[in-house]
Amino acid sequence: MKASAILIIYTGGTIGMKQDPVDQTLKPFDFSQIADEVPELRKFAVRIDAYTFDPLIDSSDVEPSLWTRLAHLVRDRYDDYDGFVILHGTDTMAYSASALSFMLEGLTKPVIFTGSQLPIGVPRTDGKENLISAVEIAAAADEEGHALVPEVSIFFDSVLIRGNRATKLSAEAFNAFASPDCPPLAEAGIRIRYNRSVIRYPDDWNRPLKVHDRLDTRVAILKVHPGITPELVTVFLLAPEIRAVILETYGSGNAITRPWFLSLVREAGKSKAIVNVTQCKSGSVNMDIYATGRTLKLAGVVSGYDITTEAALGKLFVLLGENPDNEAVKNRFGEDLCGEISK
């Protein structure tokens, strides 16, 4: 069996920073010399190449155009590598991983996002361990040469989680990401333990990769909160330039029962796709439990089940881009496309 080949893609972010010996400031280093910074990578029987975005992108400036560039890069290098490790800032990593999971249909190779809370060039960095483990998982294959984790995922602090199930929980802790409603795909301890009952495997390993790069970003996110005004809701729900709205509701999908609110939802539901996502970090929307949820359902609001807001956004961008008809978008949103919801 030939040695694996992994492409490391550096988009920007904390992990790629190193202290300048002259002015002591943190500056990005040359990832073509990654083995000099992380010599442990030489111990793998893996060819490792690097690609660096120019200019680098701060994660707070990430836009869908980055996701398109990443999807095209994976597609163009797909036959040359056995796996891809994407180094990305943590602030929007869950958004990017979610979007890529929907954009890369028929994936048979790992696409693993990772990063760090501390720059790779400082003594206590978490970047080295995150990168080393991500590369090892990206190169891991079974006896037939098939990838052990052919998904878009995030590796952080010894845990590999599905990309479209991830959410950032901490700005300071090394375990910055969590997947409250889906078990880890793998956990790294003395050895890496793969949770094969959770990992999604393709029915056809020879299926060609299909990239969905027509993204329609006309989506608004409205978080229901005490004191929300009719004027604010009107702007989000009835703006003509908006095709879909992510309604972040209380608990299992409950919202305001005031007539003005329900009237606006009904009006918007005639022309827009409105999806119901819980504000809770864990749990699922069930609009059949309480009267308020049932009212939203009757108004045409679609359940997001236990989808994260990050995944709902990426899923809508792709579905809207593929479907000019909003009814088709609503019908498909409730489907589990790549492990983003539990049904």
C-alpha positions as CSV (number, residue, x, y, z in Angstrom):
1,M,0.0,0.0,0.0
2,K,1.4,3.4,-1.0
3,A,2.2,6.0,1.7
4,S,-0.5,8.5,2.4
5,A,-0.3,12.0,1.2
6,I,-1.9,14.9,3.2
7,L,-2.4,18.5,2.2
8,I,-2.3,21.0,5.0
9,I,-4.2,24.2,4.0
10,Y,-3.4,27.3,6.1
11,T,-6.1,29.9,5.8
12,G,-5.0,32.0,8.8
13,G,-5.6,32.0,12.5
14,T,-3.7,31.7,15.7
15,I,-2.1,28.4,15.1
16,G,0.2,29.7,12.3
17,M,1.8,32.5,14.4
18,K,5.4,32.5,15.6
19,Q,7.2,35.1,17.7
20,D,9.6,37.3,15.6
21,P,13.1,37.2,17.3
22,V,13.7,40.8,16.5
23,D,10.6,42.7,17.5
24,Q,9.0,39.9,19.6
25,T,5.6,40.3,17.8
26,L,3.6,37.3,16.5
27,K,3.8,36.8,12.8
28,P,2.7,34.0,10.5
29,F,5.4,31.6,9.6
30,D,6.1,29.8,6.3
31,F,4.0,26.6,6.3
32,S,6.2,25.0,3.6
33,Q,8.6,24.6,6.5
34,I,6.0,23.0,8.8
35,A,8.2,20.0,9.6
36,D,10.8,22.4,11.0
37,E,8.3,23.8,13.4
38,V,6.6,20.5,14.2
39,P,9.4,17.8,13.7
40,E,7.1,15.1,15.1
41,L,5.4,15.1,11.7
42,R,8.5,13.5,10.2
43,K,7.8,10.4,12.2
44,F,4.7,9.6,10.1
45,A,5.1,7.6,7.0
46,V,3.1,10.3,5.2
47,R,3.9,12.8,2.6
48,I,2.9,16.2,3.8
49,D,2.5,19.2,1.6
50,A,1.3,22.7,2.5
51,Y,-0.8,25.4,0.8
52,T,-1.0,28.8,2.3
53,F,-3.7,31.4,1.5
54,D,-2.4,34.7,0.3
55,P,-3.5,36.9,1.9
56,L,-4.2,35.1,5.1
57,I,-7.8,35.5,6.5
58,D,-8.6,36.4,10.0
59,S,-11.4,34.1,11.1
60,S,-13.6,37.0,12.1
61,D,-13.4,38.1,8.4
62,V,-14.4,34.8,7.0
63,E,-17.0,35.0,4.2
64,P,-18.7,32.4,2.0
65,S,-16.1,33.2,-0.7
66,L,-13.5,31.4,1.5
67,W,-15.7,28.3,1.6
68,T,-15.9,28.3,-2.1
69,R,-12.2,28.6,-2.4
70,L,-11.7,25.8,0.0
71,A,-14.2,23.5,-1.7
72,H,-12.6,24.2,-5.1
73,L,-9.1,23.5,-3.6
74,V,-10.2,20.2,-2.2
75,R,-11.9,19.3,-5.5
76,D,-8.8,20.3,-7.6
77,R,-6.4,18.3,-5.4
78,Y,-8.8,15.5,-4.5
79,D,-7.0,12.8,-6.6
80,D,-3.5,13.9,-5.3
81,Y,-4.1,13.5,-1.6
82,D,-5.7,11.0,0.8
83,G,-6.8,13.7,3.3
84,F,-6.9,17.4,4.0
85,V,-6.2,19.3,7.1
86,I,-7.5,22.9,7.2
87,L,-5.9,25.3,9.7
88,H,-8.4,28.0,10.5
89,G,-9.1,30.5,13.2
90,T,-11.4,29.3,16.0
91,D,-14.0,32.2,15.9
92,T,-15.8,31.0,12.8
93,M,-14.4,27.4,12.4
94,A,-17.7,25.8,13.2
95,Y,-19.4,27.9,10.5
96,S,-16.8,26.9,7.9
97,A,-16.8,23.2,8.8
98,S,-20.6,23.2,8.7
99,A,-20.7,24.9,5.3
100,L,-18.0,22.6,3.8
101,S,-19.9,19.5,5.0
102,F,-22.9,20.5,2.7
103,M,-20.7,21.8,-0.1
104,L,-18.7,18.6,-0.5
105,E,-21.2,15.9,-1.5
106,G,-20.0,12.3,-1.8
107,L,-16.9,12.8,0.3
108,T,-14.7,9.7,0.7
109,K,-11.7,11.4,2.2
110,P,-11.1,13.3,5.5
111,V,-11.4,17.0,5.6
112,I,-10.3,18.0,9.1
113,F,-10.4,21.5,10.5
114,T,-8.1,22.4,13.4
115,G,-6.4,25.4,15.0
116,S,-5.3,26.5,18.4
117,Q,-6.0,28.8,21.2
118,L,-2.3,29.6,21.6
119,P,0.2,30.3,18.6
120,I,2.2,27.3,17.6
121,G,5.4,29.3,18.3
122,V,4.8,29.7,22.1
123,P,5.9,27.1,24.7
124,R,2.4,26.1,26.0
125,T,0.7,25.9,22.6
126,D,-2.1,23.5,22.0
127,G,-1.4,23.9,18.3
128,K,1.2,21.1,17.9
129,E,-0.9,18.4,19.4
130,N,-4.0,19.5,17.5
131,L,-2.0,19.5,14.2
132,I,-0.2,16.2,14.8
133,S,-3.4,14.3,15.7
134,A,-5.3,15.9,12.8
135,V,-2.7,14.7,10.4
136,E,-2.6,11.2,11.8
137,I,-6.4,10.9,11.6
138,A,-6.5,12.3,8.1
139,A,-4.0,9.6,7.0
140,A,-5.7,6.8,8.9
141,A,-7.1,4.0,6.6
142,D,-8.6,0.5,7.0
143,E,-7.2,-2.7,5.6
144,E,-8.8,-1.9,2.2
145,G,-7.2,1.6,2.1
146,H,-10.5,3.4,2.8
147,A,-10.4,6.4,5.1
148,L,-11.4,5.8,8.7
149,V,-13.1,9.2,8.9
150,P,-14.4,10.3,5.4
151,E,-16.2,13.4,6.7
152,V,-15.7,17.1,7.3
153,S,-14.8,17.3,11.0
154,I,-13.1,19.4,13.6
155,F,-10.2,18.2,15.8
156,F,-9.6,20.1,19.0
157,D,-8.2,19.1,22.4
158,S,-8.0,15.3,21.8
159,V,-11.6,15.1,20.4
160,L,-12.7,14.7,16.7
161,I,-16.3,16.0,16.2
162,R,-18.5,16.2,13.1
163,G,-18.1,19.6,11.5
164,N,-21.8,20.3,11.2
165,R,-22.4,19.4,14.8
166,A,-19.7,21.7,16.3
167,T,-20.2,24.9,18.2
168,K,-17.6,27.0,19.9
169,L,-18.1,27.1,23.7
170,S,-15.0,28.9,25.1
171,A,-12.8,31.7,24.1
172,E,-10.0,30.7,26.5
173,A,-10.1,26.9,27.3
174,F,-8.2,24.4,25.1
175,N,-11.4,22.4,24.7
176,A,-13.0,25.2,22.8
177,F,-15.5,23.2,20.8
178,A,-18.3,20.8,21.7
179,S,-20.8,18.6,20.0
180,P,-23.7,18.4,22.5
181,D,-26.0,16.2,20.5
182,C,-23.6,13.9,18.6
183,P,-20.9,11.7,20.1
184,P,-17.3,12.3,19.1
185,L,-16.1,10.6,15.9
186,A,-12.8,9.8,17.5
187,E,-10.9,10.5,20.8
188,A,-7.1,10.7,21.1
189,G,-5.5,9.3,24.2
190,I,-2.6,6.9,24.3
191,R,-4.1,5.7,21.1
192,I,-6.8,7.1,18.8
193,R,-10.2,5.4,19.3
194,Y,-12.6,5.7,16.4
195,N,-16.3,5.6,17.0
196,R,-17.2,3.7,13.8
197,S,-20.9,3.5,14.8
198,V,-21.1,7.3,14.5
199,I,-18.9,7.9,11.5
200,R,-20.7,8.1,8.2
201,Y,-19.3,6.0,5.5
202,P,-20.2,6.2,1.8
203,D,-22.3,3.5,0.1
204,D,-20.0,3.8,-2.9
205,W,-16.3,4.6,-2.4
206,N,-15.8,5.3,-6.1
207,R,-18.5,7.9,-6.2
208,P,-17.1,11.2,-7.6
209,L,-16.9,14.2,-5.4
210,K,-19.6,16.8,-6.2
211,V,-19.1,20.4,-5.1
212,H,-22.1,22.6,-4.4
213,D,-20.6,26.1,-4.9
214,R,-23.7,28.1,-5.8
215,L,-24.4,29.7,-2.5
216,D,-27.3,32.0,-1.9
217,T,-26.6,34.0,1.3
218,R,-29.9,35.8,1.6
219,V,-30.5,34.4,5.1
220,A,-31.2,36.3,8.3
221,I,-30.9,35.0,11.9
222,L,-33.5,36.3,14.3
223,K,-33.0,35.5,18.0
224,V,-36.3,35.6,19.9
225,H,-35.9,37.5,23.2
226,P,-38.0,39.2,25.8
227,G,-38.9,42.7,24.8
228,I,-38.4,42.1,21.0
229,T,-40.4,44.7,19.1
230,P,-42.7,44.4,16.0
231,E,-40.4,46.8,14.2
232,L,-37.4,44.6,14.6
233,V,-39.2,41.4,13.7
234,T,-40.7,43.1,10.6
235,V,-37.2,44.0,9.4
236,F,-36.0,40.4,9.7
237,L,-39.0,38.6,8.4
238,L,-40.4,40.8,5.7
239,A,-37.3,42.4,4.1
240,P,-37.7,41.7,0.4
241,E,-34.0,40.8,-0.1
242,I,-34.3,37.9,2.5
243,R,-35.2,34.4,1.2
244,A,-34.9,32.5,4.5
245,V,-34.9,33.2,8.2
246,I,-33.3,31.1,11.0
247,L,-35.6,31.7,14.0
248,E,-33.7,31.0,17.2
249,T,-36.5,30.1,19.7
250,Y,-36.7,29.1,23.4
251,G,-36.4,25.6,24.6
252,S,-38.0,23.0,22.3
253,G,-39.1,25.6,19.8
254,N,-41.3,28.0,21.6
255,A,-41.7,31.7,20.8
256,I,-43.9,34.7,21.5
257,T,-47.7,34.0,21.2
258,R,-48.7,37.7,20.7
259,P,-51.0,38.1,17.7
260,W,-48.6,40.7,16.0
261,F,-45.7,38.2,16.1
262,L,-47.7,35.2,14.7
263,S,-49.2,37.5,12.1
264,L,-45.8,38.5,10.9
265,V,-44.6,34.9,10.9
266,R,-47.6,33.8,8.8
267,E,-47.1,36.6,6.3
268,A,-43.4,35.9,6.0
269,G,-44.0,32.1,5.6
270,K,-45.9,32.7,2.4
271,S,-42.8,33.6,0.5
272,K,-39.8,32.7,2.8
273,A,-38.3,29.6,4.3
274,I,-38.4,30.0,8.1
275,V,-36.6,27.3,10.1
276,N,-36.9,26.8,13.9
277,V,-33.6,26.3,15.8
278,T,-33.4,26.1,19.6
279,Q,-31.3,28.6,21.5
280,C,-30.3,25.8,23.9
281,K,-26.8,24.3,23.4
282,S,-28.3,20.8,23.6
283,G,-31.7,19.3,22.8
284,S,-34.1,19.4,19.9
285,V,-36.9,21.5,18.5
286,N,-40.3,19.7,18.8
287,M,-43.1,21.9,17.7
288,D,-45.8,19.4,18.7
289,I,-45.2,19.6,22.5
290,Y,-46.5,23.0,23.3
291,A,-49.2,25.2,21.8
292,T,-46.7,27.9,20.9
293,G,-44.7,25.5,18.9
294,R,-47.7,24.1,17.1
295,T,-48.8,27.6,16.2
296,L,-45.4,28.2,14.5
297,K,-45.7,24.9,12.7
298,L,-49.2,25.8,11.4
299,A,-47.7,29.2,10.3
300,G,-45.4,27.3,8.0
301,V,-42.2,27.3,10.1
302,V,-40.0,24.2,9.5
303,S,-38.4,22.3,12.4
304,G,-34.6,22.3,12.6
305,Y,-34.6,19.4,15.1
306,D,-31.3,19.5,16.9
307,I,-29.3,21.4,14.2
308,T,-26.9,24.1,15.3
309,T,-27.3,27.6,14.1
310,E,-23.9,27.3,12.3
311,A,-25.1,24.2,10.4
312,A,-28.5,25.7,9.6
313,L,-26.8,28.7,8.0
314,G,-24.5,26.6,5.8
315,K,-27.3,24.2,4.9
316,L,-29.6,27.1,3.8
317,F,-26.9,28.7,1.8
318,V,-26.4,25.5,-0.2
319,L,-30.2,24.6,-0.5
320,L,-31.1,28.2,-1.6
321,G,-28.3,28.1,-4.1
322,E,-29.5,24.9,-5.6
323,N,-33.2,25.6,-5.5
324,P,-34.9,28.8,-6.8
325,D,-38.2,27.6,-5.2
326,N,-38.4,28.2,-1.5
327,E,-40.9,25.3,-1.0
328,A,-38.3,22.9,-2.2
329,V,-35.9,24.4,0.3
330,K,-38.3,23.9,3.1
331,N,-39.0,20.3,2.1
332,R,-35.3,19.5,2.0
333,F,-34.3,21.3,5.1
334,G,-35.9,18.7,7.3
335,E,-33.8,15.9,5.7
336,D,-30.6,14.7,7.3
337,L,-28.2,15.4,4.4
338,C,-24.8,14.6,6.1
339,G,-25.3,13.9,9.8
340,E,-26.3,17.4,10.9
341,I,-29.6,16.4,12.6
342,S,-30.9,13.4,14.6
343,K,-34.2,12.0,13.4
